[in-house]
Amino acid sequence: MVAAFPLVFHATVLAQVLGLWGDEVSVFAFVPLLYLAIALALPHVPRNSVFGVRLPWTMSDDDTWRESQILGARAFAVAGAIGLFGFAFPAAAFWLLVGPTAVALVVTLVGSGLIYRRRHPVVTKPPHDSAGRP
């Protein structure tokens, strides 16, 4: 399902550019739907290097990966739901898509880092004197 969205999106953009069909609101409709489809898929994706929230700290272990995918899915589900309001408010369709997308990206990035830090706390060594004694 997720793989079909780029094809449909590009076909819609091409049809709009050629004057065959659509307006900018119809193009903006596909992105929130894509976000909702991604949100459905993310929690079920095993750790990989192709799809998902792929950051150095999310790739470190399966538990961090899983929690980060769930967080990303929730953030992008909300962004997609807000983006769908572009149908009701065509003048604000761009901002109803870009604003929630930016927030979802920041929430996912920072949140996955916090998940990693919670699972892998930084251990500091006590200071030593010049002789190496604590």
Stockholm file with secondary structure:
# STOCKHOLM 1.0

chainA/1-134         MVAAFPLVFHATVLAQVLGLWGDEVSVFAFVPLLYLAIALALPHVPRNSVFGVRLPWTMSDDDTWRESQILGARAFAVAGAIGLFGFAFPAAAFWLLVGPTAVALVVTLVGSGLIYRRRHPVVTKPPHDSAGRP
#=GR chainA/1-134 SS CTTHHHHHHHHHHHHHHTTSSCCHHHHHHHHHHHHHHHHHHGGGCCSCSSSSCCCTTTTSCHHHHHHHHHHHHHHHHHHHHHHGGGTTCGGGHHHHHHHHHHHHHHHHHHHHHHHHHHHSCCCCCCCCCTTSCC
#=GC SS_cons         CTTHHHHHHHHHHHHHHTTSSCCHHHHHHHHHHHHHHHHHHGGGCCSCSSSSCCCTTTTSCHHHHHHHHHHHHHHHHHHHHHHGGGTTCGGGHHHHHHHHHHHHHHHHHHHHHHHHHHHSCCCCCCCCCTTSCC
//
